[in-house]
Amino acid sequence: MRECKKCRVEILDDSSICPLCNSVLEAAGKHPDCTGYPDVKAVSRKLSFIVHLYSFLAIITEAVLIIINYLYFEGVWWSAVSGISILYCFITLKYFLQKNRGYKTVIVAQAAGAVLLVIAADNIVGYRGWSVNYVLPGAILLLEATIAILMIVNASNWQSYMLMQILTILVSLFCVLLWKIQVIKSPILTFIALAVSLCMLLGTMIFGERRAKAELKRRFHV
């Protein structure tokens, strides 16, 4: 065990550099007033083991499902849907949980990944358009509801969610474009999502006043 004389902390793992200030660590015991710093590598090792275990089980499971789908094929390669779902879960574990991304990034990326998964499933089983007509705008509404809850829970820093609100507006406008080029055939939910997104941002701007304007200026330098 080593300690940092600058930060006055003991490092419980085998690091040679302080994770706080990057100073070279000394042997423990020289500074009795040092407080313990957790073994951060232990958590990383556990997550790495979980990812490897999941990868092993996922490959075996998908291989079995492909064989079953091939032997009892009835016109639909449903094993492709399961494969995409397994891949989605792997990406979630590997790049969001193991890499310890910020929760805002995780929320947006998870929502986008889920929508892409559903669209892929819709195409695999025979495209009927329900994924873009209902799931895509429905995901926008769900994301707006999540933003509203986060703003209430984290009331002291509510303005930090304005970027996510702007993102939902942009995605809603993209859905309108899809309607214009006739990819989306039933636009009712799309326009509801756009209206809710605009109202959310407008309400934030009106009630937020200075803090909302300051956040926009900080983000976009306007």
N, C-alpha and C positions, 0 to 999 in steps of 0.2 A: 504494500500500500504506500502511496506517495502523497505529498501535499504541496500546495502552492503557497509560497510565503507572501505573495502579493495579494491574493484573494482571500487568504486565510481559510482555505477549504481543504479537506482530505478527499482524495480521489480513490474510490473503492475498486476501480477496474485496473487494467494493466497499462493505462495510458502513460506516455512520457511527457506529453504536453498538456497544459491546463486547458480544458474545454471552454473556459470563460475568457481568459486573457492571452492564451497561447504561450505563456511563459513555461520555461523548462521546470519540471517538477523535481522536488527533493525527496529524500527518504522521510517517511512519516516519523513523528515524534519530536522534531526540532521546534515546532511551534505548538504548544499545548492548547492554545486558544483557537485552533482551527476547528471548523465545523465540517461535518461529513457531506460529501457530494456523492450522489447516487451513482451506482454502476450502470451507466447509460447503455453500455454495450450488451448487458444482459438482456435488456428488452429487445434490442436489435437482433440478437441471436435467436430469441424465441420467435420473433416475427419471421425471420429467415427460415427457421425450421417449419413453421406453419405453411409458408409459401411453397417450400419444397415438397412437403407432404401432400398439399393440395394438388400440386402439379402431377405428382406420381399417381394419385387416385383419379384425377381428372382424365389423364391419358388412358388409363385402363378402362374407366367407365365409358368414355366416348368410343373407344375401340369396340367394346361389347355392344354398345347401342348401334354402331354402324353395321356390325355383323348381323344383329337382329333385324335391323331395317332392310338389309340386303336379302336375308333369307325369307322374310315375310313382306316383301315389297308390294305395296298396293297403290302405287302411283304417286306417292308423296315421300320425299326424302326428309322425314321429320327429324332424323338424326342430325341434320344440318342445323336445325333450330337449337337442339340441345348442345351442339358444339359451340354455337355462337354464345349461348347462355353461359357455358363453362368458361369460355374465353373472357367474357365480360366480368365474371367473378374473379378470374385470375388477374386481370388488369386492375380491378378494384383493390385486391390484396397487395399486388406488387408495386403499383405506382402511386397509390393514394394512402393506404394504411402504412405500408412498410417505409415509404419515403416521408411520411409524416407531413403531408401537404396541409395547407390551411383549410379550415372547414368550409369556407366559401367556395374555394376551388373544387373541393370534393363534391359539394352539393350541386354545383353547375355541371361538372363533368359527369356525375352520376346520372343526372337528369338527361343530359345529352346522350350518354351511352345507352340508357334505357330506351329512349325514343328510337335510336338507330337500331337497337336490337329488335324492337317491335316491327319497325319498317322492314327489316330483313326477314323476319318471320312471316310477315304479310306476303312478301314476294315469293318466299319458298313454298308456302302452302297454296299459292294461287292468288295473285294480287287482286284485291277487291277495293282497295283504297281506304279502308277504315283506319289504317295507321296514320295517314296524313290528314284525313278529314276530322278525326276525333282525338286520337292519341296525342298528336303533336300540339294542337291548341290546348288540349286538356293538361298536358305537361306544363305549358306556360302558366295556366291558371293555378296549378298546384305549386309551381315555383313562386308565383306572386303571393299565395297564401303562406308559404314558408317564409318569404321575406317579411311579410307583415308580422308573423309570430316572432321572428328574430328581432325586429325593430322594437317590439313590445318588451321582450325579455331583456334585450340589451339597450334599454332606453337611453342610457348615458352616452351611447355611441351609435345612435340610430342612423346618423348621416353616412356612415361607412357602407350602408347597403344601397346607396343611390346608384352606384355603378351596376349593381345587379338589376335594378329597376330599368336602367337604360338598356341593358342587355335584353331584357324581356320585350321591350318595345321594338328593338331591332329585329328580334326573332319573329315577333308578331307581324311586322311589316314584311318580312320575308315570306310569311304564310300568305299574306295578301297577294304578294307577287306570284306565289304558287297558284293561287286562285285565278289570277289574271291569265296565266298561261295554261289554265284548265287542268292542272295537276290535282288541285283540290276542287272537288265537285260540290261539296256541301259546306259553304263558307260561314254558316251561322256561328259556330263555336269559335272560328277564327276571328270574326269581328268582335265577339264578346271578349276574347282574350286581349285584343288590341285596345278596346275601350277600357277594360280593367287596368291594363298596364299604364295607359295614359292618365287615368284618374289617380292611380297610386302615385305616380311621379308628380302630378299637378298638386295633389294634396300635400305631398312632402315639401314641395317648393313653397306653398302658401303658408303652411303651419311651421315649417322649419325656418323660414326667413333667412336671417344672417348665416346660420350654421349651414343651411342647405346651399346657399350661394358660395360660401367659403369652401365647401367640399367640391363643388363644381369647378371653382377657380383652381383649387389644388390639383384636381385630377386632369383638367384640360387646359389650364393656364389661360383662362379667359377672364 
